[in-house]
Amino acid sequence: PKEISSRMTSDTALIEQVVGTTVSVALRNLLMAIGGTIYLFYLVPGLTVGLVLIIPAIVVPITYFGRRLR
């Protein structure tokens, strides 16, 4: 029983560390993407609108067909 408790405590601490790090990195990347898009829109609005419309139009079909192929 003591060994199981020790392992559970260790595993829980490891999961907390991994999840905390992952959430932190994901949040930082999301904020950088939003900030970068806003800054790009400030610099070149026409190009930014084009990118915001064209990139999803390319990524969505690729994702759809990639899943169907699998």
N, C-alpha and C positions, 0 to 999 in steps of 0.2 A: 504493500500500500504506500509506503513512504517513497519508493522509487517512482511509482506511477504519478504521485503528486508532484514530485520534483520534475518529471518529464513534462507534465501538463503545464506547470508554471513556466518552464523553459520555452515550450512551444508557444504558449500564449504571449510571452514577451517577444519572441521572434516575429510572430504574426503582427503584433502591434507595431513593431519597428518597420516591417515591410510595408504595411498598409499606410502608416503615417508618412513614410518617405514617398510612396507612390502618389498619394493624394497631394502632397506638397509639390512634387514635380509637375503633376498634371495641372494643378491650379496655377502654378507659375507659367507654364507653357500656354495655358488658356489666356491669361492676362497679357502675356507678351503678344499673342496672336491678335487679340482685340486691340491692344495699343498700337501695334504695327499697322493694322488695317486703318485705324483712325488717322495715324500719322501719314500713311500713304494717301488716304483720301484728302487730307489737307494739302499734300504736295501736288498730286495729280488726280483730281477727281474723276475725270473721264476714264483714265486707265484703270483706276480702282473699281469703278462700276463694272467695267468690262471683265475684269478678273473675277469679281464676286459673282458675276453671272455665268462666265464661261467655265471656271474651274468645277463647280458642282455639275454642270452639264456634261463634263468629261468624266468625272469621278463616279457619278451615280451609275451610268451604264457599264463602266468597267467593273464596278463592284457587283452589279446584278449578274452580268454574264460570267464573272469569275465564280460566283457562288453556284450558278447553274452548272458550270463545268465540273465543279467538285462533286 
